[in-house]
């Protein structure tokens, strides 16, 4: 599999596509929207692994540019897209040596991925140093949104496999 020549451009393009699909999500969205989200998450995960390790500038960390109203609108749209029975929670054991487990809601995973990516896109569009945004995206890949991507893909895989998401497949 050939990687894009510019991992930053590839990641930014995928982030814009993912954010657009999430922000346009509605209960009556085309059936393939959920499958498209799954594909974009997988591609974003792979692209996130290829983000370069850059040094951030000495500038202070910029505050989030996502408004509460925008965030709540997106959260509501994701809930509508999946409906009650599709906002399934999941639970998985972190390790056999540790009885602690982690879990969550698919819609929360998608929202958290959206939030981290959207923040970076807004900052780039506002003229913030690109290296600072890339550093944050790479850092949050390993500490936050990457784990949510894996959780979302896992649950979507299970739900497609058991027929729960029948009819929501992405058709090429």
C-alpha positions in Angstrom: 0.0 0.0 0.0 1.6 3.3 -1.1 1.4 6.1 1.4 0.6 9.6 0.2 3.7 11.7 -0.5 2.7 14.3 2.1 1.4 12.7 5.4 0.3 16.1 6.7 -1.8 16.9 3.6 -3.3 13.4 3.6 -4.2 13.6 7.3 -5.7 17.1 6.9 -7.7 16.1 3.9 -9.1 13.0 5.8 -9.8 15.1 8.9 -11.8 17.6 6.8 -13.8 14.8 5.2 -14.5 13.1 8.6 -15.6 16.4 10.2 -17.8 17.2 7.2 -19.6 13.8 7.3 -20.1 14.1 11.1 -21.4 17.7 10.9 -23.8 16.7 8.1 -25.1 13.7 10.0 -28.9 13.4 10.3 -31.3 10.6 11.1 -32.4 10.6 7.5 -28.8 10.6 6.2 -28.0 8.4 3.2 -27.6 4.8 4.5 -23.9 4.7 3.5 -23.0 7.6 5.9 -22.2 5.2 8.8 -20.1 3.0 6.6 -18.3 6.0 5.3 -17.5 7.1 8.9 -16.0 3.7 9.6 -13.8 3.9 6.5 -12.7 7.4 7.3 -11.8 6.4 10.9 -9.7 3.5 9.7 -7.9 5.8 7.2 -7.5 8.5 9.8 -6.0 6.0 12.2 -3.4 4.9 9.6 -2.7 8.5 8.6 -2.4 9.5 12.3 0.4 6.9 12.7 2.3 8.6 9.8 2.1 12.2 11.2 5.6 13.4 11.7 7.1 14.0 15.1 7.5 17.8 15.0 8.6 20.2 17.7 5.9 22.7 18.7 6.7 26.4 18.8 7.1 28.2 22.1 3.7 29.9 21.7 1.1 29.2 24.4 -1.4 26.4 23.7 -4.3 28.0 21.9 -7.8 27.6 23.4 -10.4 25.5 21.7 -12.3 27.3 19.0 -15.3 25.0 19.1 -18.3 26.7 20.7 -20.6 25.0 23.1 -23.5 25.4 20.7 -21.6 23.9 17.8 -20.5 20.9 20.0 -24.0 20.2 21.3 -25.4 20.4 17.7 -22.9 17.8 16.6 -23.5 15.6 19.6 -27.3 15.7 18.9 -26.8 14.9 15.2 -24.7 11.9 16.1 -27.4 10.7 18.5 -30.0 11.1 15.7 -27.8 9.3 13.2 -27.5 6.2 15.3 -30.9 6.3 17.2 -31.3 4.8 20.7 -30.5 1.2 19.8 -27.4 2.1 17.8 -25.8 4.2 20.5 -24.7 1.0 22.0 -22.2 0.9 24.8 -19.3 -1.4 24.8 -17.1 -2.8 27.5 -13.8 -4.6 27.0 -11.1 -5.8 29.4 -7.9 -3.8 29.2 -5.8 -6.8 30.3 -6.3 -10.2 31.9 -4.1 -9.2 34.8 -6.3 -6.2 35.5 -10.0 -6.6 36.1 -10.4 -3.0 35.3 -12.3 -2.4 32.1 -13.1 0.5 29.8 -16.1 1.2 27.8 -18.2 3.9 26.3 -20.7 4.9 23.7 -20.1 4.9 20.0 -21.5 8.4 19.7 -19.1 9.7 22.3 -16.2 8.1 20.5 -17.2 9.8 17.3 -17.8 13.1 19.1 -14.3 13.0 20.7 -12.6 12.2 17.4 -14.6 15.0 15.8 -13.6 17.4 18.5 -9.9 16.8 18.4 -9.8 17.0 14.6 -12.2 19.9 14.3 -10.1 21.9 16.8 -7.0 21.4 14.7 -8.8 22.4 11.5 -10.2 25.6 13.1 -6.7 26.5 14.4 -5.1 25.9 11.0 -7.8 28.0 9.3 -7.2 30.8 12.0 -3.5 30.9 11.0 -2.0 29.1 14.0 1.4 27.6 13.4 1.0 24.4 11.4 3.7 22.6 13.5 1.7 23.3 16.7 -1.4 21.8 15.2 0.4 18.8 13.8 2.1 18.3 17.2 -1.3 18.4 18.9 -3.0 16.1 16.5 -0.1 13.5 16.9 -0.1 13.9 20.7 -3.8 13.5 20.9 -3.7 10.6 18.5 -1.6 8.6 21.0 -3.4 10.0 24.1 -7.0 10.5 23.2 -8.7 10.3 19.8 -6.7 7.3 18.6 -8.1 5.2 21.4 -11.6 6.5 20.5 -11.0 5.5 16.9 -10.1 2.0 17.9 -13.1 1.7 20.1 -15.5 3.0 17.5 -14.1 0.7 14.8 -14.3 -2.2 17.1 -18.0 -1.6 17.9 -18.9 -0.8 14.3 -17.2 -4.0 13.2 -19.3 -6.0 15.7 -22.5 -4.2 14.8 -22.0 -4.8 11.1 -21.1 -8.4 11.8 -24.2 -9.2 13.8 -26.5 -7.4 11.4 -27.4 -4.4 13.7 -26.1 -2.0 11.1 -27.6 -3.8 8.1 -28.4 -1.3 5.4 -26.0 1.2 6.7 -23.0 -0.1 4.7 -20.9 2.2 2.6 -21.3 1.3 -1.0 -18.6 2.1 -3.5 
